[in-house]
Amino acid sequence: MDSEANFNLDAIKYIIRNTPIGHLKDCIDNLKAIIGPNFLEEQAIKSELAKYEEDHFKSVNFNDDKILISKFNKDSDNFYHDQSRKIKISLSPLSENIDLIKDLDQEELDKLNFR
């Protein structure tokens, strides 16, 4: 049976959405073992993983501190803002590494109303 070609995106999204906090890595590893790793390339799955991380307030290491990942500090370009450091970051779901760091200028800071 070619399970990689027959996986159901809605079922996988449901499993991810209902995974308890702290068990996402194990869940993804189990799904990889069952259906193969190709499901992680689907945009719908990437979006569901990003939403999971936002809903569960994932934090990412930045120097000796952490940056909170949340739908409340996310902009329309999928950057997460940290007003105290005056930066915005971009990262991939399931990654602990920051893909892109940009400084916020004063105009952007004035437009933000997260606080």
ZIVEN-V983250 format. One record per residue. N is the residue number from 1. BURIAL is b if it has 16 or more other C-alpha atoms within 10 Angstrom, else e. Layout:
n=N burial=BURIAL
n=N burial=BURIAL
//
This chain:
n=1 burial=e
n=2 burial=e
n=3 burial=e
n=4 burial=e
n=5 burial=e
n=6 burial=e
n=7 burial=e
n=8 burial=e
n=9 burial=e
n=10 burial=e
n=11 burial=e
n=12 burial=b
n=13 burial=b
n=14 burial=e
n=15 burial=e
n=16 burial=b
n=17 burial=b
n=18 burial=e
n=19 burial=b
n=20 burial=e
n=21 burial=e
n=22 burial=e
n=23 burial=e
n=24 burial=b
n=25 burial=e
n=26 burial=e
n=27 burial=e
n=28 burial=b
n=29 burial=e
n=30 burial=e
n=31 burial=b
n=32 burial=e
n=33 burial=e
n=34 burial=e
n=35 burial=b
n=36 burial=b
n=37 burial=e
n=38 burial=e
n=39 burial=b
n=40 burial=e
n=41 burial=e
n=42 burial=e
n=43 burial=e
n=44 burial=e
n=45 burial=b
n=46 burial=b
n=47 burial=e
n=48 burial=b
n=49 burial=b
n=50 burial=b
n=51 burial=b
n=52 burial=b
n=53 burial=b
n=54 burial=b
n=55 burial=e
n=56 burial=b
n=57 burial=e
n=58 burial=b
n=59 burial=e
n=60 burial=b
n=61 burial=e
n=62 burial=e
n=63 burial=e
n=64 burial=e
n=65 burial=e
n=66 burial=e
n=67 burial=b
n=68 burial=b
n=69 burial=b
n=70 burial=b
n=71 burial=b
n=72 burial=e
n=73 burial=b
n=74 burial=b
n=75 burial=e
n=76 burial=e
n=77 burial=e
n=78 burial=e
n=79 burial=b
n=80 burial=b
n=81 burial=b
n=82 burial=b
n=83 burial=b
n=84 burial=e
n=85 burial=e
n=86 burial=e
n=87 burial=b
n=88 burial=b
n=89 burial=b
n=90 burial=b
n=91 burial=b
n=92 burial=e
n=93 burial=b
n=94 burial=e
n=95 burial=e
n=96 burial=e
n=97 burial=e
n=98 burial=e
n=99 burial=e
n=100 burial=e
n=101 burial=e
n=102 burial=e
n=103 burial=e
n=104 burial=b
n=105 burial=e
n=106 burial=e
n=107 burial=e
n=108 burial=e
n=109 burial=e
n=110 burial=e
n=111 burial=e
n=112 burial=e
n=113 burial=e
n=114 burial=e
n=115 burial=e
//
